[in-house]
Amino acid sequence: KLLFSHLPSLPLPLPDASRTLEMLALPAPDCDDDKKAVVLCGLCFLQRRCEPAGRAFHAAHEKPVLEAKRKGRGGDAGKATAADASDDEQEGPADSSWKKKKKEGGEKRSALKLSDQLAGIDLYELLEVKTSASADDIKKSYRKLVLKYHPDKQQGPPDGKEEARNASGLTEKEVHFVKIQEAYEILSDTSKRRQYDSSLDFDDDIPEEVDVDKGFFGTFGPVFQNNARWSNRYPVPELGDENTDINKVHKFYDFWFNFDSWRDFSMHDEYNLDEAEFREERRWMDRQNQKIRKKYQDAERRRVMKLVETAERVDPRIRAERDAKEAKKREEKERRARQKQEEEEAKQRAEEEKRRKAEQEKAEQEEKERQEKEQRKQDKQLAKALRQRAKKAVQNKCSLPAVEMEELQDMCLALDYEPLEALCVRLESLPGNKAKALEVVRAELEGWKKRRNDEQDEERRQREEAKRREEQKAAEARVAATAATKTWTSEEMVLLKKGDKKFPAGVPRRWAEISNFLGTGRSEQEIIDKIKELYSMRQTGSQIMADLKTPGTAAPPPKAAAAAATAAPKAKAAAAYPAASASGGASAPTAAPVAAAEDKAVAAEWTGEQQKQLEAAMAKHRGVEDVKERWKLIAEEVDGKNKSECFARFKFLREQLSKQKK
């Protein structure tokens, strides 16, 4: 306003007529099209803040939550509390213990005491309303009666005489007006009205069975309606009829099983709290009254539960549902029984079929074995006849020595039926010359022997081939297992030797310390195995070199060592064939090739590198149980040497060591 004082101001009315807002308007632009003023401003509408306090907030937000919690706790009226009572709705005390009891309105509630003027008078009839009238109806009726019976509205007697008055100095009309005021004072207060309603006559009878003339709904419907007046929760569900949905029926019984009653039994109080002389006496009186009320409340709870249980027991809708469930359960049970029986019958049929097939297969197998046995018996008899036939044919044509006759018998036993029959035909067609016949028979025997030897050789070759394949597979598996192990690098070997010296035997957690010293992730077991391997190789090499370098003995040259190694086999061969060696017969050359092969295998020269490889390989494969496989693996690690040469070298070194020990 200070900056733009030259601008015209426009007063704008606010919601409150007593205030106005003066705003500034910019002048219209200089153009012919628009000559109206444009108002530019920003309006901010404030909202009133709602604080969570007061009776309105309690009735709108807190009371529904408290009511829901109280309803959800169930149906024991003796355990309900009076903390949720509102202005127009109060409940009886919950617990007989004065320590757990919460005060209502800051004072203890005593029994309702009517004045002598209202004794024996129905307050609802006095106010001209029904028993089920609401608070508004009572208030309206009270106002009408006040206007009608107010003393100021009453006219005196026409003759001018004064009306009679009672001991209190009130006329009959004034007494009636006082009664109306006292009745309204009681019925307008929710707590006092409940106390008064509870003191009226009430039919507590509960039907035990259904009246045949009235039926179930005619018998129990009025009883539930009559007891619904005590409910704290509204609306109270109705009993319904035979067409009511079963879900509503269950809700009805759930409501009554959790029935929350406000019925008051303060009329049975033994002590009047107004007569107490001091606070402790008043509290003691209240506790005694609460105990009495508790007994009546429990009895009322049992009465309502009996009503609900009896009604649910004889309710035709519940019975129909129960019968339907039982029928469904019975049908399900029968269906399961039928299914189980069918499964058992199917299982029995399957077992019977299986047993029948097994018996049939067994009979067929027995029949087959019997036929095979008969066939073998027949073949045996035929073979026996053919053998006799062959033997007779040979004896008729020539005479064989006993040894050859046994060979002929073995040949006949080894041949099958058809080859044996063909042999008999050939033997029966032998020439008449005994010498030629003998030659033919011997040719048959030699041919059979040759075929038998060939078959045996073939079988032996197949067995050896199978064994060789198995050994090869085992060796490949061992090689693969060895290759799977992580190879030790030269750096690891150096660190391992240093760690072995740094952490000698006796150091706590020695292998763990060595593993940490290596820092390559080696496990303790791998380190232990490698240390054992190194110690074994070192011990074996040191022992061999120490024995060879013993004072007084010199290491023989390779050629001399080979000659010495082969001397023993040659001498043994010469001793085994002395006659043949002296006479130059045919038996001596039989051992000569073997000795020559051994000399050739051992006589080869061994270098220092080959010796080291042999020692390392022997230490590495010392755990292999198969001897042939072990030497095969050793030979693979020695350059330029085969299995026989490695074994010969080992024998030579062993003999040298034994000689040194002697």
MOGI-V763177 format. One record per residue. N is the residue number from 1. RES is the residue in one letter. OMEGA is omega as a letter, one per 30 degrees, with the letter a starting at -180 (NA if undefined). Layout:
BEGIN
n: <N,N>
res: <RES,RES>
omega: <OMEGA,OMEGA>
END
This chain:
BEGIN
n: <1,2,3,4,5,6,7,8,9,10,11,12,13,14,15,16,17,18,19,20,21,22,23,24,25,26,27,28,29,30,31,32,33,34,35,36,37,38,39,40,41,42,43,44,45,46,47,48,49,50,51,52,53,54,55,56,57,58,59,60,61,62,63,64,65,66,67,68,69,70,71,72,73,74,75,76,77,78,79,80,81,82,83,84,85,86,87,88,89,90,91,92,93,94,95,96,97,98,99,100,101,102,103,104,105,106,107,108,109,110,111,112,113,114,115,116,117,118,119,120,121,122,123,124,125,126,127,128,129,130,131,132,133,134,135,136,137,138,139,140,141,142,143,144,145,146,147,148,149,150,151,152,153,154,155,156,157,158,159,160,161,162,163,164,165,166,167,168,169,170,171,172,173,174,175,176,177,178,179,180,181,182,183,184,185,186,187,188,189,190,191,192,193,194,195,196,197,198,199,200,201,202,203,204,205,206,207,208,209,210,211,212,213,214,215,216,217,218,219,220,221,222,223,224,225,226,227,228,229,230,231,232,233,234,235,236,237,238,239,240,241,242,243,244,245,246,247,248,249,250,251,252,253,254,255,256,257,258,259,260,261,262,263,264,265,266,267,268,269,270,271,272,273,274,275,276,277,278,279,280,281,282,283,284,285,286,287,288,289,290,291,292,293,294,295,296,297,298,299,300,301,302,303,304,305,306,307,308,309,310,311,312,313,314,315,316,317,318,319,320,321,322,323,324,325,326,327,328,329,330,331,332,333,334,335,336,337,338,339,340,341,342,343,344,345,346,347,348,349,350,351,352,353,354,355,356,357,358,359,360,361,362,363,364,365,366,367,368,369,370,371,372,373,374,375,376,377,378,379,380,381,382,383,384,385,386,387,388,389,390,391,392,393,394,395,396,397,398,399,400,401,402,403,404,405,406,407,408,409,410,411,412,413,414,415,416,417,418,419,420,421,422,423,424,425,426,427,428,429,430,431,432,433,434,435,436,437,438,439,440,441,442,443,444,445,446,447,448,449,450,451,452,453,454,455,456,457,458,459,460,461,462,463,464,465,466,467,468,469,470,471,472,473,474,475,476,477,478,479,480,481,482,483,484,485,486,487,488,489,490,491,492,493,494,495,496,497,498,499,500,501,502,503,504,505,506,507,508,509,510,511,512,513,514,515,516,517,518,519,520,521,522,523,524,525,526,527,528,529,530,531,532,533,534,535,536,537,538,539,540,541,542,543,544,545,546,547,548,549,550,551,552,553,554,555,556,557,558,559,560,561,562,563,564,565,566,567,568,569,570,571,572,573,574,575,576,577,578,579,580,581,582,583,584,585,586,587,588,589,590,591,592,593,594,595,596,597,598,599,600,601,602,603,604,605,606,607,608,609,610,611,612,613,614,615,616,617,618,619,620,621,622,623,624,625,626,627,628,629,630,631,632,633,634,635,636,637,638,639,640,641,642,643,644,645,646,647,648,649,650,651,652,653,654,655,656,657,658,659,660,661,662>
res: <K,L,L,F,S,H,L,P,S,L,P,L,P,L,P,D,A,S,R,T,L,E,M,L,A,L,P,A,P,D,C,D,D,D,K,K,A,V,V,L,C,G,L,C,F,L,Q,R,R,C,E,P,A,G,R,A,F,H,A,A,H,E,K,P,V,L,E,A,K,R,K,G,R,G,G,D,A,G,K,A,T,A,A,D,A,S,D,D,E,Q,E,G,P,A,D,S,S,W,K,K,K,K,K,E,G,G,E,K,R,S,A,L,K,L,S,D,Q,L,A,G,I,D,L,Y,E,L,L,E,V,K,T,S,A,S,A,D,D,I,K,K,S,Y,R,K,L,V,L,K,Y,H,P,D,K,Q,Q,G,P,P,D,G,K,E,E,A,R,N,A,S,G,L,T,E,K,E,V,H,F,V,K,I,Q,E,A,Y,E,I,L,S,D,T,S,K,R,R,Q,Y,D,S,S,L,D,F,D,D,D,I,P,E,E,V,D,V,D,K,G,F,F,G,T,F,G,P,V,F,Q,N,N,A,R,W,S,N,R,Y,P,V,P,E,L,G,D,E,N,T,D,I,N,K,V,H,K,F,Y,D,F,W,F,N,F,D,S,W,R,D,F,S,M,H,D,E,Y,N,L,D,E,A,E,F,R,E,E,R,R,W,M,D,R,Q,N,Q,K,I,R,K,K,Y,Q,D,A,E,R,R,R,V,M,K,L,V,E,T,A,E,R,V,D,P,R,I,R,A,E,R,D,A,K,E,A,K,K,R,E,E,K,E,R,R,A,R,Q,K,Q,E,E,E,E,A,K,Q,R,A,E,E,E,K,R,R,K,A,E,Q,E,K,A,E,Q,E,E,K,E,R,Q,E,K,E,Q,R,K,Q,D,K,Q,L,A,K,A,L,R,Q,R,A,K,K,A,V,Q,N,K,C,S,L,P,A,V,E,M,E,E,L,Q,D,M,C,L,A,L,D,Y,E,P,L,E,A,L,C,V,R,L,E,S,L,P,G,N,K,A,K,A,L,E,V,V,R,A,E,L,E,G,W,K,K,R,R,N,D,E,Q,D,E,E,R,R,Q,R,E,E,A,K,R,R,E,E,Q,K,A,A,E,A,R,V,A,A,T,A,A,T,K,T,W,T,S,E,E,M,V,L,L,K,K,G,D,K,K,F,P,A,G,V,P,R,R,W,A,E,I,S,N,F,L,G,T,G,R,S,E,Q,E,I,I,D,K,I,K,E,L,Y,S,M,R,Q,T,G,S,Q,I,M,A,D,L,K,T,P,G,T,A,A,P,P,P,K,A,A,A,A,A,A,T,A,A,P,K,A,K,A,A,A,A,Y,P,A,A,S,A,S,G,G,A,S,A,P,T,A,A,P,V,A,A,A,E,D,K,A,V,A,A,E,W,T,G,E,Q,Q,K,Q,L,E,A,A,M,A,K,H,R,G,V,E,D,V,K,E,R,W,K,L,I,A,E,E,V,D,G,K,N,K,S,E,C,F,A,R,F,K,F,L,R,E,Q,L,S,K,Q,K,K>
omega: <l,a,a,a,a,a,l,l,a,l,l,l,l,l,l,a,a,a,l,a,a,a,a,l,l,l,a,l,a,l,a,a,a,l,a,l,l,a,l,l,l,a,l,a,a,l,a,a,a,l,l,a,l,a,a,l,l,a,a,a,a,a,l,l,l,l,l,l,a,l,a,a,l,a,a,a,a,a,l,a,a,a,a,a,l,a,a,a,l,a,l,l,a,a,l,a,a,l,a,a,l,a,l,l,l,l,l,a,l,a,a,l,l,l,a,l,a,a,l,a,l,a,l,l,l,l,l,l,l,l,a,a,l,l,l,l,l,l,l,a,l,l,l,a,l,l,a,a,l,a,l,l,a,l,a,l,a,a,l,l,l,a,a,a,a,a,l,l,a,l,a,l,l,l,l,l,l,l,l,l,l,l,l,l,a,a,l,l,a,a,l,l,l,l,l,l,a,a,l,l,a,a,l,a,l,l,l,a,a,l,a,a,a,a,a,a,l,a,a,a,l,a,l,l,l,a,a,a,a,a,l,a,l,f,l,a,a,a,l,l,a,a,a,l,a,l,l,l,l,l,l,a,l,l,a,l,l,a,a,a,l,a,a,a,l,l,l,a,a,a,l,a,a,a,a,a,l,a,a,l,l,l,l,l,a,l,l,l,l,l,l,l,a,l,a,l,l,l,l,l,l,l,l,l,l,l,a,a,l,l,l,a,a,a,a,l,l,l,l,l,l,l,l,l,l,l,l,l,l,l,l,l,l,l,l,l,l,l,l,l,l,l,l,l,l,l,l,l,l,l,l,l,l,l,l,l,l,l,l,l,l,l,l,l,l,l,l,l,l,l,l,l,l,a,l,l,l,l,l,l,l,l,l,l,l,l,l,l,l,a,a,l,l,a,l,a,a,l,a,l,a,a,a,l,l,l,l,l,l,l,l,l,a,a,l,a,a,l,l,l,l,l,l,l,l,a,l,l,l,l,a,l,a,a,l,l,l,l,l,a,l,l,l,l,l,l,l,l,a,l,l,l,l,l,l,l,l,l,l,l,l,l,l,l,l,l,l,l,l,l,l,l,l,l,l,l,l,l,l,l,l,a,a,l,a,a,l,l,a,l,l,l,l,l,l,l,l,l,l,l,a,a,a,a,a,l,l,l,a,a,l,l,l,l,l,l,l,l,a,l,l,l,l,a,l,l,l,l,a,l,l,l,l,l,a,l,a,a,a,a,a,a,a,a,l,l,a,a,l,l,a,l,l,l,a,l,a,a,l,l,l,l,l,a,a,a,a,l,a,a,l,l,l,l,a,a,a,a,a,a,a,a,a,a,a,a,a,l,l,l,a,l,l,l,l,l,l,l,a,a,a,a,a,a,l,l,l,l,l,l,l,l,l,a,l,a,l,l,a,a,a,a,a,a,a,a,a,l,a,a,l,l,l,a,l,a,l,a,l,a,l,a,a,a,l,a,l,l,l,l,l,a,l,l,l,l,l,l,a,l,l,NA>
END
